[in-house]
């Protein structure tokens, strides 16, 4: 039997710092290997995740690979799309996996911008390459027909994106001719229907991280950090890299922990504590309303097993928490995937860039009827608001049937979508 070749294109997980992006890519590896056991799978990213030089490519970029992410690079062995596009399009199957890879803002800002910054391309050439690589602008239909778009999002596109330039024609041609297009949220799925003008089929998929199974975590090393976490003995908290935290947050979390007679722990989903230690710019932390040294001390006090851990520890430990409180999209996903309820905070007034805006978290919770688990940070601004939110959270989590119902919704959708994706992968390679 001839070995089939598959190119998996992902957004770059810069310095492998984002545990959530690790789960998205690990889900790809494990899902595809299970679907096509003997396939030659090769990962490509917009730019290399760990490029040389001192540049810091995102807010949590330390400028080096944090110890918690050691070994991640060897699992995926990413190649850049720049310089390898002909090889990518020569594969038997091309899969665009996750993130916002086909969104106009991603193609023109994240994609072209990073290509220009790393390779010195002028704006026009960077845009031309990003359009060709991510939405197959000017590529023949036979490339599109062996391509699958899975788990992408057009959530932050707007009507103006489709009436200026070539984006509308290019993305429409791609989704019309692709083997399969399944988006991670219902709004993006509806936008595919509008592009194709075919409303007879659904393009709703799921976030790829929901495919990750407990057995898949064997690829990631673990240590005593997670082994020594006692089951249901703590609430896991991570906050502050996506949404501005309210000043009453820690007090709120501690009160809820006392209600359930458990400890409050910090989950170092990103090495935020290390950023606090090493970043000399106070302005980075000024939006938190706290001195960075005080914030660091608060976090260190909530790390009872220290800060020597791996991303495998973080993921293996999720099933052991009573529940999680966070502002971080993929921490919510991975907690629910481990059947651990996640209380998510967002802000209607968030000003983050399109990739990390809070709206995507709200849509995630709405699509699984989990909106009772989603709160605006404004609910903690006043003492009265804090007390009311404490009561709501405690009542919600006392009734485990609600969180179980959310888990069942997620499991059912992931199972159905997974079967559909597997079928199209196998049929494309037949």
Helices and strands as residue ranges (DSSP letters): E 5-10, G 14-16, H 19-35, E 40-45, G 67-69, H 72-76, E 79-80, H 85-90, E 93-97, H 104-105, I 106-111, H 112-119, H 123-135, H 141-144, E 147-152, G 159-162, H 167-177, E 180-183, H 186-196, G 208-211, G 214-219, H 224-227, E 234-238, H 249-259, E 263-266, H 272-278, H 283-286, H 292-301, H 311-317, G 318-320, E 323-326, H 329-337, E 342-346, G 354-356, H 359-367, G 371-373, E 374-376, G 377-380, H 383-398, H 400-429
